[in-house]
């Protein structure tokens, strides 16, 4: 059985995709991660840095993982909560490209 909160969440998710807000959020996440390309990020760390809800970051990270823009990294403790998490980062090929630009 669905409840109103689920219906509202589904409508919000669809609205974000229809208006392009989700694409903008994905772009902001990627730019933030690219700025610190040599590290990985948890949902909580990104939410804290960007000032967003964890649910928003989680949805966008799932999309970025699905299309290969990000990859999961080995488990570690979250820098914010200390909980064991599976962080994400740019694929190794992309971080190598950014390193080349910085060193040029």
C-alpha positions as CSV (number, residue, x, y, z in Angstrom):
1,X,0.0,0.0,0.0
2,X,1.3,3.4,-0.9
3,X,1.1,6.3,1.5
4,X,0.9,10.0,0.7
5,X,4.6,10.6,1.4
6,X,5.6,8.1,-1.2
7,X,3.3,9.7,-3.8
8,X,4.8,13.1,-2.9
9,X,8.3,11.8,-3.2
10,X,7.6,10.2,-6.6
11,X,6.0,13.4,-7.9
12,X,9.0,15.4,-6.7
13,X,11.5,13.0,-8.3
14,X,9.6,13.2,-11.6
15,X,9.3,17.0,-11.4
16,X,13.1,17.3,-10.8
17,X,13.7,15.3,-14.0
18,X,11.1,17.2,-16.1
19,X,12.3,20.7,-15.1
20,X,16.0,19.8,-15.5
21,X,16.7,20.4,-11.8
22,X,18.1,16.9,-11.5
23,X,20.6,17.5,-14.3
24,X,21.7,20.7,-12.7
25,X,22.2,18.9,-9.4
26,X,24.2,16.1,-11.1
27,X,26.4,18.8,-12.7
28,X,27.0,20.5,-9.3
29,X,28.0,17.2,-7.7
30,X,30.4,16.4,-10.5
31,X,32.0,19.8,-10.4
32,X,32.4,19.5,-6.6
33,X,34.0,16.1,-6.9
34,X,36.2,17.2,-9.8
35,X,37.5,20.1,-7.6
36,X,38.8,17.4,-5.1
37,X,39.5,14.7,-7.7
38,X,42.0,12.9,-5.6
39,X,39.5,11.9,-2.9
40,X,36.3,10.0,-2.6
41,X,33.0,11.2,-1.1
42,X,30.1,9.7,0.8
43,X,26.4,10.8,0.6
44,X,26.7,12.6,3.9
45,X,30.0,14.3,3.1
46,X,28.5,15.7,-0.2
47,X,25.3,16.7,1.5
48,X,27.2,18.5,4.2
49,X,29.5,20.3,1.7
50,X,26.7,21.3,-0.7
51,X,24.1,22.1,2.0
52,X,21.6,19.6,0.5
53,X,19.4,16.8,1.9
54,X,21.0,13.4,1.9
55,X,18.0,12.0,-0.1
56,X,18.7,14.5,-2.9
57,X,22.4,13.6,-3.0
58,X,21.6,9.9,-2.8
59,X,19.2,10.1,-5.8
60,X,21.7,12.0,-7.9
61,X,24.7,9.7,-7.0
62,X,22.6,6.7,-8.0
63,X,22.0,8.3,-11.4
64,X,25.7,9.2,-11.8
65,X,26.8,5.6,-10.8
66,X,24.3,4.1,-13.2
67,X,25.6,6.0,-16.2
68,X,29.3,5.5,-15.2
69,X,30.1,9.1,-14.4
70,X,31.1,7.9,-10.9
71,X,32.4,4.7,-9.4
72,X,32.1,3.1,-6.0
73,X,35.3,3.0,-3.9
74,X,36.3,0.6,-1.1
75,X,34.5,1.0,2.2
76,X,35.7,3.4,4.8
77,X,34.4,5.5,7.7
78,X,32.4,8.6,6.8
79,X,34.3,11.8,7.6
80,X,31.1,13.4,9.0
81,X,29.4,10.5,10.9
82,X,32.1,7.9,11.4
83,X,29.8,5.2,10.0
84,X,31.2,2.7,7.6
85,X,30.2,3.7,4.1
86,X,30.9,2.9,0.4
87,X,32.1,6.2,-1.1
88,X,32.1,7.3,-4.7
89,X,34.7,9.0,-6.9
90,X,35.4,9.8,-10.5
91,X,36.6,6.9,-12.5
92,X,40.4,6.5,-12.5
93,X,40.7,7.5,-16.1
94,X,38.9,10.9,-15.4
95,X,41.1,11.6,-12.4
96,X,44.2,10.9,-14.5
97,X,42.9,13.5,-17.1
98,X,42.5,16.1,-14.4
99,X,46.0,15.5,-13.0
100,X,47.4,16.1,-16.5
101,X,45.6,19.4,-16.8
102,X,46.9,20.5,-13.3
103,X,50.5,19.5,-14.2
104,X,50.5,21.2,-17.6
